[in-house]
Amino acid sequence: MSDQQVAAPDSLIKILPAELANKIAAGEVVERPAAVVKELLDNAIDAGASDIKVYIKNAGKQLLQIVDNGCGMSKEDIKLCFERHATSKISSVNDLYNIHTLGFRGEAMASIGSVAQITLKSRRHEDESGWEYELWGGEERSFVPAAMEPGTSVSVKNLFFNVPARRAFLKSDSTELRHIIIALQQAALAHPDIAFTLLDSDEVVYKLSPGSLADRIAGIFGKSYKASLIPVQEETSMLSVYGYIIDPKMAKKTRGEQFLFVNSRPFMHRHLNYIIHSAYKDWTSKDHYPFYALFFEVDPGKVDVNVHPTKLEVKFDDERAISTLTRSIVKRALNERFNVPALGGNEFESDEDTESIFKKHFSGGFPGSKVPFDTPLHSKENDRNAGFFKKNDGSDLAKRLYGGGLQSETQRSEDHKQEQQSEYESHDRKSGFWQLHNQYIVSQTHSGMLIVDQYAAHKRIIFEKALSSTESGLPSTQQLLFPQTIDFSASDFAILKEVLPILRKIGFNIQLISGNSAIISGVPADLAHGDERPIVESVLHQYQSYSGPVKLDSREKLIMAYASKAAIPRGRRLSQIEMEALIDQLFSCENPFFDPLERPTAYFMPLEDIKRYFR
């Protein structure tokens, strides 16, 4: 060692140990159990497997095992595959711009091996036996010969066992299972010629045989999808697009069944999703999302798949051409389905456009009022409504609005119907109620006018009633004359198992049976007969996708989803008796002037503001 080297100060920059570098890389590649499943599925597919089995326990936190019948690995390759940036997929810079495989970065196995307990067994078809390699947190435990069928088996146990902070951030079992199911759905849709099996704690979730893409879609999402599929196919000099979209009547209120692939690789693309959704706007409401599985075949040199370690983001060489072609073929397929020409644009393309025109003419809000149209009712600016629309006793609010007493629904009985009717007439309600556009209930009050959103009001009523049922343990259930058997998707069934105790407390009588099926023999007393299946499916979808402005616990989220579906919809005509009953029930609520998401259920317009307008 030279004198200069001895005198040199210690460097502040140090090369990280391999163990630490792998754990850092794992944070990008291995976000959750589903990310492990995706990487191992990619490897199995690249290995030429025709049959892939996935076994999981505890939503993948305890065990993830992928078994394939692919080409297998030699003894030397087994150890090398756990080295960082070790891959058989590419070997030069030019290969990076001409990728034909799903895996190529050489990071996945090293990352997984650094944060889990792995046992890998593999045998090539030409070898008489295979090898078993055990690795815990990046440290080799054993490497011995193994008797096995040709192919590869990777068992990942206790994910994040040595990174407890990462494990603590994992979601509930149903959420993690749903992500695993989506990863398998993506692989199965992209490769309908491969058999896939998914078992969760020895229960079969999927057993998919090789077949056509339409058969694969039906196998994953149910037989009802097959009859509603609309084929899409177009080929240009630049790319080809094929796949299926769904009949608009099958669109759902939640996302999750939208799939895009480029060169058999699943990818996410917000703009393309928006374009496809927009193409459905003439056929569905804007809050419904159709199923689609579209496959783009592009020259690998025209698309960059090396954008992010998860390999779910891509960049096309000509984004505009891809977008234009997608919009064209989806619209044409829908028009051909219904045997109509392409629809022209309307004067107002959406509710938002109509609202903007309205505000342009009445930019200050209601003439004579200082409160603009877009001012929230519960804001500081809306002082006049702030006095009414706050948490308060419902009967007290009724007195202030109608200038007299108003009995709550719980106080009313058959013996006091006549007395109650005279009470109505004594405080300016003798003219009754009016329904505006079959959406709003208009009522004259002691000092002005009250407008109630019938859907939001009923949502508040159902929410509080269901919440009370779960707390008291005494749900009101009506038994069905003919119980219904419902076949759920795998992801919906996982959620159903999680929330079943709460559903039963609300009033649903549901029994799980084999497969992904359940029998509904009773529903809450508030539900109309015939609504059982769409109600349960919608509740599960809204529960899993809730991202509202109000923080709710699991029970409140589920009840919120139930109330949103079971409430009287806007557009339904109500009788005088129904309107009166709705208002009375609303006033008996703890917080009658806001729905559970703190959106207003009613608007009060003082008489003096109305008079000011006509002066």
Secondary structure, DSSP 4 states (H G I P E B T S, - for coil): --HHHHHSPPPS--PPPHHHHHHHHHHHH-SSHHHHHHHHHHHHHHTT-SEEEEEEEGGGTSEEEEEE-S----HHHHHHTTSTT--SS--SHHHHTS--SS--SS-HHHHHHHSSEEEEEEE-TTSSSEEEEEEETTEEEEEEEE---SEEEEEEESTTTT-HHHHHT---HHHHHHHHHHHHHHHHHH-TTSEEEEEETTEEEEEE-S--HHHHHHHHH-HHHHTTEEEEEEE-SSEEEEEEEE-GGG-BSS---EEEEETTEE-B-HHHHHHHHHHTTTTS-TT-B--EEEEEEE-GGGEE--SSTT--B-EETTHHHHHHHHHHHHHHHHHHHTT-PPPPPPSS-SHHHHHHHHHHHSTTSSTT-SS-TTS-TTSSS-HHHHTTSSS--HHHHHHHHHSS----TTT--GGGHHHHHHHHHHTT-TT-EEEETTTEEEEEETTEEEEEEHHHHHHHHHHHHHHHHHHHT---EEEEEEEEEEEPPHHHHHHHHHHHHHHHHHT-EEEE-STTEEEEEEEETTSPTT-HHHHHHHHHHHHHH---SS---HHHHHHHHHHHHHSPPTT----HHHHHHHHHHHHTSSSTTB-TTS-BSEEEEEHHHHHHHT-
